């Protein structure tokens, strides 16, 4: 099984950016632990601060991978282009957020991409990624 984890803008600053919200761990520190937990899953990781690059990566992998875990960051709340991209893919996409966006500012309560995703996981810190991987594994078993 192959799963692509795609992080959007400012998530390259995990561990430094607002640790009270996003924690003290970088994604580079977290990813090996996630890979260790799922040794039978090939995981690829990609991060970009640029919306078009996120779309390019999803189009590149969204017809061959078994799943995409997407934390689109702030683009979650603004990007119809990401929604259109997700709808065009054959690969299921799980939307992930580290924080509970519903306990934050009002503008974060609406996602432009949720309706196109298989599911949404938020509020469990970096563990949200583990939950998304598990959901994709279970979905693949049900095929």
Beta strands, then each sheet from edge to edge (+ up, - down):
strand 1: 2-7
strand 2: 42-47
strand 3: 67-71
strand 4: 93-97
strand 5: 119-122
sheet 1: 2+ 1+ 3+ 4+ 5+
end
